[in-house]
Amino acid sequence: MQTDRPLDPIGVFDSGIGGLTVVAALREILPSENIFYIGDTARVPYGGKSRRTVERYGIELGGLLLAEHAKIIVVACNTASALAVPRMRDMFKVPVQGVVAPGAAAAVKSTRNKTIGVIGTRATIASGAYEHAIKALDPEVRVVSAACPLLVPLIEEGMFEDEVTDRMLARYLDPLRSAGVDTLVLGCTHYPLLRTAIARAAGPGVSLVDSAENCALAVRELLANSGIAAPPSRLGKLDVALTDATEGFLRTAAKALDLEIGDVALRSVQEVQKA
Ligand code: DGL
């Protein structure tokens, strides 16, 4: 696989629409890049699945992106970043960028009282990936984590401003508030879509760390360091594919994120080509 083709797309995937938050950040920070996004809507959610299964999904989705000539694979999913990135790095010759390390670094920079909250899927929290990454940067930081398994379905249903969502957030976040966190990592790329409701539930004085935004900054650095960034004078395009048709929700998400998405293609994981 060549990695010297600046005009080839950045390949991005997530289980569903959450990774579009990373795409929105990439479009903002790297407007000249082409992006090919795949949402694995046939198999969402990933958050309750085993390491083995999520690793297999990561390898299959990475294969689909390489078939689109991706010059770099961005794992825009915290669950897959926590569980599948090491295997994907072994398998693929292009760089693989996850969301956990950039989010952890931003959280360590943000905390003043050295108490960081992390919310994510069950699999992300059980993996301890954030705790590990944060403590590697600053062993004195206390990490208080909470799995929030009902948030992804609420977000996929578009319930961004809803009493049910607010009640779930209060239940998930109250223990973190009581623990005195001053920084909260949105450890799932779906969560920035709930940013306003999460900020309300977390209370004033808690800084939210968006793994999407920090991942996009890490991609910019990686492309520059590898010499494969697109020339700045052009305007890149965004192509989107799903592994199963969804009834227009992708467009609602795109609207929430102010993204321009043309026709949405379908891709089957059976078409996977190995790197
Ligand atoms: N956006 C994924 C993440 O960051 C979604 C999780 C899921 O599919 O459960 O973990």
Boltz pocket constraint, residues with backbone or C-beta under 6 A from the ligand:
constraints:
  - pocket:
      binder: B
      contacts: [[A, 14], [A, 15], [A, 16], [A, 18], [A, 19], [A, 44], [A, 45], [A, 46], [A, 47], [A, 48], [A, 76], [A, 77], [A, 78], [A, 79], [A, 80], [A, 121], [A, 124], [A, 152], [A, 187], [A, 188], [A, 189], [A, 190]]
      max_distance: 6.0
